[in-house]
Protein backbone atom coordinates (compact mmCIF):
# COMPACT_ATOMS: atom_id res chain seq x y z
CA UNK A 1 0.00 0.00 0.00
CA UNK A 2 1.20 3.51 -0.82
CA UNK A 3 1.81 6.17 1.84
CA UNK A 4 0.29 8.82 -0.47
CA UNK A 5 -3.31 9.29 -1.59
CA UNK A 6 -4.41 11.85 -4.19
CA UNK A 7 -8.07 12.84 -3.81
CA UNK A 8 -9.69 14.13 -7.01
CA UNK A 9 -13.33 15.30 -6.92
CA UNK A 10 -15.16 15.00 -10.24
CA UNK A 11 -18.33 16.11 -11.93
CA UNK A 12 -18.49 15.63 -15.70
CA UNK A 13 -14.77 15.17 -16.31
CA UNK A 14 -14.85 12.49 -19.02
CA UNK A 15 -12.44 14.52 -21.21
CA UNK A 16 -9.78 14.62 -18.51
CA UNK A 17 -10.22 11.78 -16.04
CA UNK A 18 -8.34 8.96 -17.77
CA UNK A 19 -5.45 11.24 -18.73
CA UNK A 20 -5.05 12.64 -15.21
CA UNK A 21 -5.16 9.16 -13.65
CA UNK A 22 -2.55 7.81 -16.05
CA UNK A 23 -0.33 10.82 -15.46
CA UNK A 24 -0.41 10.39 -11.67
CA UNK A 25 0.41 6.71 -11.99
CA UNK A 26 3.34 7.48 -14.33
CA UNK A 27 5.12 9.50 -11.63
CA UNK A 28 8.24 8.09 -9.93
CA UNK A 29 6.49 7.82 -6.54
CA UNK A 30 3.84 5.17 -5.91
CA UNK A 31 0.71 7.30 -5.45
CA UNK A 32 -2.81 5.97 -5.06
CA UNK A 33 -5.84 7.90 -6.37
CA UNK A 34 -9.31 8.32 -4.89
CA UNK A 35 -11.98 9.75 -7.17
CA UNK A 36 -14.98 11.33 -5.43
CA UNK A 37 -17.67 11.56 -8.11
CA UNK A 38 -20.89 13.47 -7.52
CA UNK A 39 -23.16 11.58 -9.88
CA UNK A 40 -21.59 12.66 -13.17
CA UNK A 41 -24.08 11.91 -15.95
CA UNK A 42 -21.38 12.05 -18.65
CA UNK A 43 -19.85 8.64 -17.85
CA UNK A 44 -16.90 9.80 -15.73
CA UNK A 45 -17.40 7.10 -13.04
CA UNK A 46 -17.70 4.37 -15.67
CA UNK A 47 -14.32 5.37 -17.12
CA UNK A 48 -12.78 5.25 -13.64
CA UNK A 49 -14.27 1.84 -12.82
CA UNK A 50 -13.07 0.40 -16.12
CA UNK A 51 -9.50 1.55 -15.38
CA UNK A 52 -9.84 0.24 -11.84
CA UNK A 53 -10.86 -3.22 -13.03
CA UNK A 54 -8.52 -3.56 -16.00
CA UNK A 55 -5.27 -1.81 -15.08
CA UNK A 56 -5.08 -0.17 -11.67
CA UNK A 57 -6.73 -2.50 -9.19
CA UNK A 58 -5.60 -1.66 -5.66
CA UNK A 59 -4.22 1.76 -6.66
CA UNK A 60 -7.33 3.45 -8.06
CA UNK A 61 -10.39 3.92 -5.86
CA UNK A 62 -13.77 5.57 -6.40
CA UNK A 63 -16.50 6.80 -4.10
CA UNK A 64 -19.77 7.75 -5.81
CA UNK A 65 -22.20 10.23 -4.26
CA UNK A 66 -25.72 11.16 -5.30
CA UNK A 67 -25.77 14.57 -6.96
CA UNK A 68 -23.60 17.67 -6.66
CA UNK A 69 -22.88 18.23 -2.96
CA UNK A 70 -20.02 20.68 -3.20
CA UNK A 71 -16.23 20.60 -3.36
CA UNK A 72 -15.75 20.90 0.39
CA UNK A 73 -17.99 17.97 1.25
CA UNK A 74 -16.27 15.87 -1.43
CA UNK A 75 -12.88 16.48 0.17
CA UNK A 76 -14.21 15.86 3.67
CA UNK A 77 -15.62 12.56 2.42
CA UNK A 78 -12.22 11.73 0.93
CA UNK A 79 -10.32 12.76 4.07
CA UNK A 80 -12.46 10.50 6.25
CA UNK A 81 -11.99 7.64 3.77
CA UNK A 82 -8.22 8.17 3.88
CA UNK A 83 -8.06 8.33 7.68
CA UNK A 84 -9.63 4.88 7.91
CA UNK A 85 -6.53 3.64 6.11
CA UNK A 86 -2.81 4.14 6.70
CA UNK A 87 -1.90 6.98 4.31
CA UNK A 88 0.62 9.48 5.67
CA UNK A 89 0.33 12.08 2.89
CA UNK A 90 -3.09 13.09 1.59
CA UNK A 91 -3.46 15.39 -1.40
CA UNK A 92 -6.11 17.60 -2.97
CA UNK A 93 -5.93 18.00 -6.75
CA UNK A 94 -8.24 19.05 -9.58
CA UNK A 95 -9.06 16.68 -12.44
CA UNK A 96 -8.61 19.22 -15.23
CA UNK A 97 -4.79 19.59 -15.37
CA UNK A 98 -4.91 23.11 -13.94
CA UNK A 99 -2.70 21.47 -11.31
CA UNK A 100 0.35 19.79 -12.83
CA UNK A 101 0.49 16.22 -11.43
CA UNK A 102 4.30 16.36 -11.50
CA UNK A 103 4.11 18.91 -8.68
CA UNK A 104 2.72 16.21 -6.39
CA UNK A 105 6.33 15.11 -5.90
CA UNK A 106 7.36 18.62 -4.80
CA UNK A 107 4.43 19.01 -2.40
CA UNK A 108 5.20 15.64 -0.81
CA UNK A 109 8.87 16.58 -0.49
CA UNK A 110 7.92 19.81 1.28
CA UNK A 111 6.09 17.73 3.88
CA UNK A 112 9.01 15.34 4.16
CA UNK A 113 11.18 18.41 4.79
CA UNK A 114 9.07 19.55 7.75
CA UNK A 115 5.82 21.10 6.52
CA UNK A 116 2.53 19.85 7.92
CA UNK A 117 0.62 21.28 4.97
CA UNK A 118 2.18 22.15 1.61
CA UNK A 119 0.26 24.45 -0.71
CA UNK A 120 0.80 24.64 -4.45
CA UNK A 121 0.88 28.43 -4.64
CA UNK A 122 0.19 30.60 -7.67
CA UNK A 123 1.30 33.82 -5.97
CA UNK A 124 4.26 33.10 -3.70
CA UNK A 125 6.65 34.12 -6.50
CA UNK A 126 4.78 36.72 -8.52
CA UNK A 127 1.64 35.66 -10.41
CA UNK A 128 1.97 32.28 -12.13
CA UNK A 129 -1.35 31.73 -13.91
CA UNK A 130 -1.80 30.68 -17.54
CA UNK A 131 -4.93 31.11 -19.72
CA UNK A 132 -6.96 33.15 -17.22
CA UNK A 133 -8.50 36.49 -18.23
CA UNK A 134 -6.98 39.40 -16.33
CA UNK A 135 -10.25 40.02 -14.49
CA UNK A 136 -10.13 36.54 -12.96
CA UNK A 137 -6.44 36.81 -12.10
CA UNK A 138 -7.09 40.07 -10.27
CA UNK A 139 -10.13 38.66 -8.48
CA UNK A 140 -8.21 35.62 -7.28
CA UNK A 141 -5.09 37.57 -6.30
CA UNK A 142 -6.95 40.21 -4.35
CA UNK A 143 -9.11 37.55 -2.72
CA UNK A 144 -5.93 36.30 -1.07
CA UNK A 145 -4.97 39.84 -0.07
CA UNK A 146 -8.43 40.21 1.48
CA UNK A 147 -8.04 36.91 3.37
CA UNK A 148 -4.68 38.00 4.80
CA UNK A 149 -6.15 41.33 5.85
CA UNK A 150 -9.19 39.83 7.61
CA UNK A 151 -7.67 36.69 9.14
CA UNK A 152 -4.06 37.70 9.71
CA UNK A 153 -2.70 34.48 8.20
CA UNK A 154 0.44 34.91 6.09
CA UNK A 155 -0.58 32.86 3.05
CA UNK A 156 -0.09 34.33 -0.42
CA UNK A 157 -2.53 31.95 -2.16
CA UNK A 158 -5.32 31.47 0.36
CA UNK A 159 -7.81 29.98 -2.11
CA UNK A 160 -5.37 27.40 -3.55
CA UNK A 161 -6.83 23.93 -3.98
CA UNK A 162 -3.64 21.97 -4.68
CA UNK A 163 -2.33 20.74 -1.35
CA UNK A 164 -0.58 17.99 0.57
CA UNK A 165 -1.53 17.30 4.18
CA UNK A 166 0.37 15.21 6.63
CA UNK A 167 -2.02 12.77 8.22
CA UNK A 168 -1.80 14.39 11.65
CA UNK A 169 -3.35 17.61 10.32
CA UNK A 170 -6.54 15.87 9.21
CA UNK A 171 -6.62 13.81 12.40
CA UNK A 172 -6.42 16.98 14.49
CA UNK A 173 -8.93 19.18 12.64
CA UNK A 174 -12.55 18.45 13.53
CA UNK A 175 -13.70 17.78 9.98
CA UNK A 176 -17.36 17.82 11.03
CA UNK A 177 -16.98 21.50 11.95
CA UNK A 178 -15.65 22.55 8.55
CA UNK A 179 -18.68 24.28 7.10
CA UNK A 180 -17.85 25.87 3.74
CA UNK A 181 -18.04 24.12 0.38
CA UNK A 182 -16.35 26.28 -2.29
CA UNK A 183 -13.33 28.59 -2.22
CA UNK A 184 -14.14 29.31 1.41
CA UNK A 185 -13.50 25.63 2.18
CA UNK A 186 -9.92 26.00 0.97
CA UNK A 187 -9.45 29.11 3.10
CA UNK A 188 -11.05 27.48 6.14
CA UNK A 189 -8.78 24.43 6.02
CA UNK A 190 -5.64 26.60 5.87
CA UNK A 191 -6.88 28.95 8.60
CA UNK A 192 -7.83 26.05 10.88
CA UNK A 193 -4.50 24.27 10.39
CA UNK A 194 -2.60 27.45 11.24
CA UNK A 195 -4.77 28.09 14.30
CA UNK A 196 -3.86 24.59 15.52
CA UNK A 197 -0.18 25.50 15.22
CA UNK A 198 0.69 23.44 12.15
CA UNK A 199 3.48 24.53 9.82
CA UNK A 200 2.05 25.58 6.46
CA UNK A 201 4.40 26.29 3.55
CA UNK A 202 3.81 27.46 0.00
CA UNK A 203 5.47 25.72 -2.94
CA UNK A 204 5.50 27.80 -6.15
CA UNK A 205 3.60 26.25 -9.04
CA UNK A 206 2.33 27.34 -12.45
CA UNK A 207 -1.46 27.12 -12.61
CA UNK A 208 -2.88 26.46 -16.10
CA UNK A 209 -6.61 26.88 -16.64
CA UNK A 210 -8.46 23.87 -18.02
CA UNK A 211 -8.42 23.32 -21.78
CA UNK A 212 -11.10 20.61 -21.78
CA UNK A 213 -14.37 20.27 -19.89
CA UNK A 214 -16.34 23.01 -18.13
CA UNK A 215 -15.29 25.19 -15.21
CA UNK A 216 -17.29 24.80 -11.99
CA UNK A 217 -16.59 28.38 -10.85
CA UNK A 218 -19.56 30.61 -10.04
CA UNK A 219 -20.34 33.97 -8.43
CA UNK A 220 -22.02 32.08 -5.58
CA UNK A 221 -18.70 30.43 -4.72
CA UNK A 222 -16.93 33.80 -4.63
CA UNK A 223 -19.72 35.30 -2.54
CA UNK A 224 -19.44 32.44 -0.04
CA UNK A 225 -15.71 33.09 0.23
CA UNK A 226 -16.09 36.84 0.70
CA UNK A 227 -18.66 36.59 3.48
CA UNK A 228 -17.29 33.34 4.88
CA UNK A 229 -13.90 34.84 5.72
CA UNK A 230 -15.48 37.40 8.03
CA UNK A 231 -17.69 34.76 9.64
CA UNK A 232 -14.75 32.39 10.05
CA UNK A 233 -12.59 35.03 11.72
CA UNK A 234 -15.29 36.18 14.14
CA UNK A 235 -16.20 32.58 15.03
CA UNK A 236 -12.54 31.89 15.84
CA UNK A 237 -12.71 34.40 18.72
CA UNK A 238 -15.06 32.03 20.55
CA UNK A 239 -13.47 28.71 19.58
CA UNK A 240 -10.52 26.84 21.04
CA UNK A 241 -7.85 25.40 18.76
CA UNK A 242 -5.67 22.99 20.77
CA UNK A 243 -2.06 23.44 19.65
CA UNK A 244 -0.55 20.24 18.30
CA UNK A 245 2.69 20.86 20.19
CA UNK A 246 0.87 21.80 23.39
GIRAMO-V893350 format. One record per pair of residues at least 12 apart in sequence whose C-alpha atoms are under 10 Angstrom apart, sorted by the first residue. I is the first residue (numbers start at 1). J is the second residue. If there is no record, write none. Layout:
i = {I	I}
j = {J	J}
This chain:
i = {1	1	1	1	1	1	1	1	2	2	2	2	2	2	2	2	2	2	2	3	3	3	3	3	3	3	3	3	3	3	4	4	4	4	4	4	4	4	4	4	4	4	4	4	4	4	4	4	5	5	5	5	5	5	5	5	5	5	5	5	5	5	5	5	5	5	5	6	6	6	6	6	6	6	6	6	6	6	6	6	6	6	6	6	6	6	6	7	7	7	7	7	7	7	7	7	7	7	7	7	7	7	7	7	7	7	7	8	8	8	8	8	8	8	8	8	8	8	8	8	8	8	8	8	8	9	9	9	9	9	9	9	9	9	9	9	9	9	9	9	9	9	9	9	9	10	10	10	10	10	10	10	10	10	10	10	10	10	10	10	11	11	11	11	11	11	11	11	11	11	11	11	11	11	11	11	11	11	12	12	12	12	12	12	12	12	12	12	12	12	13	13	13	13	13	13	13	13	13	13	13	13	13	14	14	14	14	14	14	14	14	14	14	14	14	14	15	15	15	15	15	15	15	15	16	16	16	16	16	16	16	16	17	17	17	17	17	17	17	17	17	18	18	18	18	18	18	19	19	19	20	20	20	20	20	20	20	21	21	21	21	21	21	21	21	21	22	22	23	23	23	23	24	24	24	24	25	25	25	25	26	26	27	27	27	27	27	28	28	29	29	29	30	31	31	31	31	31	31	31	32	32	32	32	32	32	32	33	33	33	33	33	33	33	33	34	34	34	34	34	34	34	34	34	34	35	35	35	35	35	35	35	35	35	35	35	36	36	36	36	36	36	36	36	36	36	36	37	37	37	37	37	37	37	37	37	38	38	38	38	38	38	38	38	38	38	39	39	39	39	39	39	40	40	40	40	40	41	45	45	45	48	48	48	49	49	62	63	63	63	65	69	70	70	70	70	70	71	71	71	71	71	71	71	71	72	72	72	72	72	72	72	72	72	72	72	73	73	73	73	73	73	73	73	74	75	75	75	75	75	75	75	76	76	76	76	76	76	77	78	78	78	79	79	79	79	79	79	79	80	80	80	82	82	83	83	83	83	86	87	87	88	88	88	88	89	89	89	89	89	89	89	89	89	89	89	89	90	90	90	90	90	90	90	90	90	91	91	91	91	91	91	91	91	91	91	91	91	92	92	92	92	92	92	92	92	92	93	93	93	93	93	93	94	94	94	95	95	96	96	96	96	96	96	96	96	97	97	97	97	97	97	98	98	98	98	98	98	98	98	98	98	99	99	99	99	99	99	99	99	99	99	100	100	100	100	100	100	101	103	103	103	103	103	103	103	104	104	104	104	104	105	106	106	106	106	106	106	107	107	107	107	107	107	107	107	107	107	107	108	108	108	108	109	110	110	110	110	110	111	111	111	111	111	111	112	114	114	114	114	115	115	115	115	115	115	115	115	116	116	116	116	116	116	116	116	116	116	116	116	116	116	117	117	117	117	117	117	117	117	117	117	117	117	117	117	117	117	117	118	118	118	118	118	118	118	118	118	118	118	119	119	119	119	119	119	119	119	119	119	119	119	119	119	119	119	119	119	120	120	120	120	120	120	120	120	120	120	120	120	120	121	121	121	121	121	121	121	121	121	121	121	121	121	121	121	121	122	122	122	122	122	122	122	122	122	122	122	122	122	122	122	123	123	123	123	123	123	123	123	123	123	123	123	123	123	124	124	124	124	124	124	124	124	125	125	125	125	125	126	126	127	127	127	127	127	127	128	128	128	128	128	129	129	129	129	129	130	130	130	130	130	131	131	131	131	131	132	132	132	132	133	139	140	140	140	140	140	141	141	141	141	142	142	143	143	143	143	143	143	143	143	144	144	144	144	144	144	145	145	146	146	146	147	147	147	147	147	147	147	147	147	148	150	150	150	150	150	151	151	151	151	151	151	151	151	152	152	153	153	153	153	154	154	154	154	155	155	155	155	155	155	156	157	157	157	157	158	158	158	158	158	158	158	158	158	159	159	159	159	159	159	159	159	159	159	160	160	160	160	160	160	161	161	161	161	161	162	162	162	162	163	163	163	163	164	165	165	166	168	168	169	169	169	169	169	169	169	169	169	170	170	172	172	172	172	172	172	172	172	173	173	173	173	173	173	173	174	174	175	178	178	179	179	180	180	180	180	180	180	181	181	181	182	182	182	182	182	182	182	182	182	183	183	183	183	183	183	183	183	183	184	184	184	184	184	184	184	184	184	184	185	185	185	185	185	186	187	187	187	187	188	188	188	188	188	191	191	191	191	192	192	192	193	193	193	194	194	195	195	195	195	195	195	196	196	196	196	196	196	196	197	197	197	197	197	197	198	198	198}
j = {30	31	32	58	59	85	86	87	29	30	31	32	33	58	59	86	87	88	89	29	30	31	32	85	86	87	88	89	90	167	29	30	31	32	33	82	86	87	88	89	90	91	104	108	164	165	166	167	30	31	32	33	34	59	60	61	78	79	82	86	87	88	89	90	91	92	164	21	24	31	32	33	34	35	60	78	82	89	90	91	92	93	94	101	104	163	164	32	33	34	35	36	61	62	74	75	77	78	79	81	82	90	91	92	93	94	95	20	21	33	34	35	36	37	62	71	74	75	78	91	92	93	94	95	96	34	35	36	37	38	62	63	64	70	71	72	73	74	75	77	78	92	93	94	95	35	36	37	38	39	40	44	45	64	68	71	74	94	95	96	36	37	38	39	40	41	42	43	44	45	67	68	70	71	95	213	214	216	37	38	39	40	41	42	43	44	45	213	214	216	37	40	41	42	43	44	45	47	95	96	212	213	214	40	41	42	43	44	45	46	47	48	95	96	212	213	42	44	95	96	211	212	213	214	44	95	96	97	210	211	212	213	35	44	45	47	48	94	95	96	97	44	47	48	50	51	95	95	96	97	94	95	96	97	99	100	101	33	34	35	48	51	56	60	95	101	51	56	97	100	101	102	100	101	102	104	56	59	60	101	101	102	101	102	103	104	105	102	105	104	105	108	59	59	60	89	90	91	104	105	56	58	59	60	61	87	90	56	58	59	60	61	62	90	91	48	59	60	61	62	63	78	81	82	91	48	49	60	61	62	63	64	74	75	78	95	61	62	63	64	65	71	73	74	75	77	78	62	63	64	65	66	67	68	69	74	63	64	65	66	67	68	69	70	71	74	64	65	66	67	68	69	64	65	66	67	68	67	62	63	64	60	61	62	61	62	78	77	78	81	77	181	180	181	182	185	221	161	180	181	182	183	185	186	216	178	179	180	181	182	183	184	185	186	188	189	175	176	178	179	180	181	182	185	181	91	92	93	175	181	185	186	170	175	176	178	181	185	175	90	91	92	91	92	165	167	170	171	175	170	171	175	167	170	167	168	170	171	167	166	167	165	166	167	168	107	108	111	112	116	117	164	165	166	167	168	169	108	117	163	164	165	166	167	169	170	104	107	108	117	118	119	161	162	163	164	165	166	104	119	120	160	161	162	163	164	165	120	160	161	162	163	164	161	162	210	210	213	208	209	210	211	212	213	214	215	207	208	209	210	211	212	129	130	131	162	206	207	208	209	210	211	120	161	162	163	205	206	207	208	209	210	120	162	205	206	207	208	162	120	162	163	203	204	205	206	118	120	162	163	164	164	118	120	164	203	204	205	119	120	162	163	164	165	201	202	203	204	205	163	164	165	166	164	164	200	201	202	203	164	165	166	199	200	201	166	166	199	200	201	164	165	166	198	199	200	201	202	164	165	166	167	168	169	170	193	194	197	198	199	200	201	163	164	165	166	167	168	169	170	189	190	193	194	198	199	200	201	202	162	163	164	165	166	190	199	200	201	202	203	155	156	157	158	159	160	161	162	163	164	165	190	200	201	202	203	204	205	157	160	161	162	163	164	201	202	203	204	205	206	207	155	156	157	158	159	160	161	162	163	201	202	203	204	205	206	207	140	141	156	157	158	159	160	162	202	203	204	205	206	207	208	140	141	144	155	156	157	158	160	202	203	204	205	206	207	155	156	157	201	202	203	204	205	156	202	203	204	205	156	204	141	157	204	205	206	207	204	205	206	207	208	205	206	207	208	209	206	207	208	209	210	207	208	209	210	211	207	208	209	210	209	222	157	158	159	160	222	156	157	158	159	156	157	156	157	158	159	183	222	225	226	156	157	158	159	160	187	157	158	158	226	229	159	184	187	191	225	226	229	230	233	229	229	230	232	233	234	187	191	229	230	232	233	234	236	191	233	190	191	194	195	191	194	200	201	187	190	191	200	201	202	202	186	187	202	204	183	184	186	187	188	189	190	191	202	182	183	184	185	186	187	188	189	190	225	183	186	187	190	202	207	182	183	185	186	187	186	203	205	207	186	190	202	203	200	193	200	198	198	244	189	192	193	194	196	197	198	199	244	189	193	192	193	196	198	241	242	243	244	189	192	193	195	196	241	242	192	241	189	192	232	228	232	221	224	225	228	229	232	221	224	225	216	217	218	220	221	222	223	224	225	217	220	221	222	223	224	225	226	228	221	222	223	224	225	226	227	228	229	232	221	224	225	228	229	225	225	228	229	232	225	228	229	232	233	229	232	233	236	232	236	241	241	243	244	241	243	236	240	241	242	243	244	240	241	242	243	244	245	246	241	242	243	244	245	246	243	244	245}
